Each structure stands twice: as structure tokens, then as C-alpha cells.
Amino acid sequence: MQRARSVRITAWGNTRALVRQARLHGLICNIRRTAPVQTGSARAAPIAASGLDALPQSRTEGVELEVSGPLALFRHTPIYGRALGALIPRALWCNRFELRAECETGAGAAMGTLTVRSGDPLRVGRELPAYDSQLEQRFARDFLKAAPDWDLVREPRPVESLGSLIFPDFELVHRHDPKRRWLLEIVGFWTPKYLEEKLRKLRAAHLEHVLLCIDQERGCAEAELPDHAQTLRYKRRIDVRAVLAIIRKP
């Protein structure tokens, strides 16, 4: 996985843990629903829940993750490679999965394909905690203390746009004016191209009140952030006062 240029994981049933793992480590990935597995007369169960619980959980429904590999980046490649490898034990929580990674097999060698499937002799990862990270937990605590007029909804329903799923970490809703609401996403590893694509999908979904909190230490390319991005840079801790200054603007 340290030598991967791209990784595609297709998983069916109980996919929440896998998606949470990708988001926990801030991997650069695109997530979409897949066509249901053909199992006789079985049909995909309707999705009526919210947040990550709204992900496909039946054995016939699935999601597909397209993840950038370390060789596609310019910085942080060892750290990113370890985070990418952590997806494999997490995929074992799914009812069924297949992982295909396009990898360099050695110096100057041609690209090869690594394939891992359900049933391979791998160790299952531990269950994830309630919060994906201390960063999220600290932000939630600080925000609720500093903003008594706002509610904080953790893991709101994913946004579907242009064939992909976007996963905000929080929805901020004003208690006395529910029309005032913001989606907030904490972005881990990133490239300007990745953020441009994310913003394009958000615009296509007609979402204006979206705030991307960008880890300034995890940029994986030389270029700067897109000029039109509604972003807030952070380093180890998200400044709640800065968040409030943005969402309180008329």
C-alpha cells in the first residue's frame, strides 16, 4: 500500500466502519453508492436513516471508495501510506468487499495490481470510538460551550452530488432560526485539485453554507487553496471563535 498510486474498494453491507476509517485519517477519496449485488430476487433496502447510519447496510447494497495512493501525492507519503493500509482491516467489518490497488512493484518496474477480498487471512480492526478523533470531540465541546444559541448535529446525512457522496462532520443549526444552518467538514490530507472537485460538487448540490476546515499541515501539493473556497485553516485545534465569526455573518 505504500507503493500504491490508486486504490478502489467496493464493499457491501455494514460499510459504516470502512467509511469512518477513511474519514478518520483524512484520506483523499471519492465515495459513491454502487449498484446492488444481484442475489436472485433480493432488493436493496430503502435508506431512511440519517448520517453515516444512512449508508447501505443490507447485503445487496454497497459503496465504492476511490482513494489516492501515496505515489499520487508530493508530501506526507509515509504517513499517508500507513493511513491507507489501515483501511484493509476495517474493510473486514463489511459483509463483503474487494480492494484493488495499482502499485509499483519496485524501482523502475511496471505497475501491478494488488487484490484483497473477503475471506483472505487478515485481522479485523477494532471497533471505532464514538468520535472519530480528539479533534472532533474537542471542537464539539468548545462549540457547544461558546455558542449556546446553536445546536450541533454530528454526522448529518451525506450529501449526494454528481454521483458522489459528501460527508460533512457536523451541521450547525441556530436554535431560534432553523433556516440558519451550516455544514462543516474537517478536511485531512488534501490537494488543491481535490478541494476544487469537492467545491464543484457542493455547488452542484446548491449548498452555499458549507465551511471546510483545512489542516494546514496536511497539504500534499505546492499550490495554494482555491481562492473562492469558504475555508478555515487550523493546526491541531479548530478555532471556534473563527467558526462563529463566519456563520454569524448575515
N, C-alpha and C positions, 0 to 999 in steps of 0.2 A: 504493500500500500504506500510505502514511502516513495516508490518509483512510479506511482500512478499518474497519468495525465487526466483521466476522467474515470468516473465510477457511476454505474447505473444500478440502482437497487429497486427491484419490483417486489412488493410484499402484499400479501393478502391476509386479512383478519388480524385483529389485535395490533394494529400498526401504530398506536399512540406512542408506545415507548421508543420506537425507532425514530419517529419524527421529533420527539422531545430531545433525544440524544443529539440529533443533528443541530437542533436549535440551541441546546445547552452549550455546545462547543463553537457556535457561531460559524458553522461551515458554509461555504458559498455553494448554495444548491437551489435548484428549481424543483418544486413539488407539484405533482398533478395527480388527479384521480386516474385510475386505469379502467379499462373495460372489465366487466365482471368475468370471472372464470366460468367457462361453460361446464356446468355439472348437471347434465340432464335437464330437469325442469326447474332447477333451483333458480331463484331470482334474487337480485340484490335487495337487501333490506332498506327501507326508506330511512333517511337521515333526518332526525328531528331534534337531536340534542344540540348543545352549543359548545363552542371552544374546541379543544382537542378531542372531547368526547364525541364531537360530530364527525370525526374521521371514520372511514369504513371499518366496521368491526366484524362483519359476517365473514364466513369463509370464502364467499364468492366475490366480495368487493376488495379493491386494493388501491394502493398508491404507488407512484413511481418517483424516485428521487434521482435527479441527475446532479452529481456533485463534482465540482472541480477538484482535480488531484493536485498534489504538491508541485508537480512538474509544470503545471499551467500558471504558477504564481512566480513572483520575483522575490518575495520576502517571507520569512517565518516558515519556511518549508519543513524543517524537522518537527516543529511544534504542530503544524497543521497536519502533517502525516500521521502523528500519533493520535490526534483527534479523529482523523478519518478512520484509522484502524479500529477505534472504539465502536464504530457502527456495527461491526461484524457480530460481536457477542450480543448486542442489543437486538439485531435482526432475528435472533433465535427466539425472541418473545412472540414473534408473529406466527400465525398458523402455518404459513408457507412463504418462502422468499427465494429469490435468486439475485446474486450480486455478480456483476461483470465489470472488471476493471481493466482498462487499457494501460499497460505498463511497459516500461523499458526493461528489458531482460539483462542489460549490462551495458558497460561503456561502449558506445558506438554500435550497439546491437539494434536489431529491428524491434518494433513494438510487438508485444504479445498480449494475450488475454488471460486474465485470472478469473476463474468462475468458481463461486461458492454457492451451495444450495442447501436447502433444508435437508437434514439427515446427515450432513457431513459432521465428523467428530470434532465439535467445537464446544467451548464452555459458555454457558449462558451468563449474561451480565446480571448484576444485582439490580433490584427494583430501584427506580429513581425516587428521590425525595419529593415532598410536596412542591417545593420551589426548585426551579431549575438551577439556581445559583444564589450565592450570598449577595451578589449584586442586585438581583431582582428582589430578594427579601428585604434588603436594606432600603431600596427605593420605595417599596410598598409601605414600609414602616414610616419612613421620613415624609412621604407624600401625605399619608392619612393624618399625620400629626400637624403638618404645615397647612393643609387645605381642608378644613372641616366642612366646607360647602361643596366638596366634590366627593363622589364615590369612585372607587377603584375596582374595576371588573378585571379579574385576572383571566388570561387566555380566552378572549372573546371568540366568537365564531370566526373561522377562517374566511377570508375574502377570496372569491373566485374571480379571476380576470384573465382573459386571453389564454384560457386553457390551463392556467396555473393556480395554485393555492398560495395565498399570502397569510402568514401567521403573526398578527400583532401580539405583543406580550400583554398589553393592558388596554382597556378602554376607560377613559376618564370622562365621567358624566357629572354635570352640575346638578346638585340635588334640587334646586328651586327652578331650574330651567333645563329640562332634559334634552332640549334641542341643541344645547351647547355640549358637544361631546367630541372627544379627540381619540384617535387610535395612536398608541405609542409602541414602537418596535425597537428593541435593543439589538443593534447590529454588531456582530463579532468581526470575523475576518471579512474584508471587503476589497473590491477594486472599483475604480470609477465606472467601468463598464457594467459591473454587477449592479451598482446603485442606479445608473441610468436606466437599466432594464426594469428594476423594481419600481422606479418612479413612473416609467411609462405604463406599467400595469396598474399602478394606483390611479393614474389619470384616466385610464380606460375604464376603471371601475367607478369613475366620477366621485372619488374621495378626495376632498380638499384638506380636511383637518386631520392630517397624519404627521406625526413627528418621529423622525428617525434619530435615535441616539447612537452616535458613531464612536466606537472605541478608537481613539486616536493612535493607539499603539499597535493596532492590527491591520493597518493599511498594507495591502500586498502589491502595490504598484507605485510608481513615482508620481503619477498625475494627481491633481487635487480633486476635491469633491466637485460635483456638478454645481454650477452657480445657482440654479433655480431650486435646489433641494432645500426642503424645510428640515434642517438638521440641527443637532446639538452635539458637540463633541464632549466626550468625557474621558477621564483617566482614573480607573479603579472605582470611581463613585460618581453617580449621576447627580448633578446639582439640581435639587428640587426647586430652588428659588428660580433658577433659569427656566425650568419647565413651566412653572406658574406664570412667569413673565410672558411666555409665548401663548399659552392657552387662555390667558385672561384678556388678551388684546381683543377689542371689539371687531 
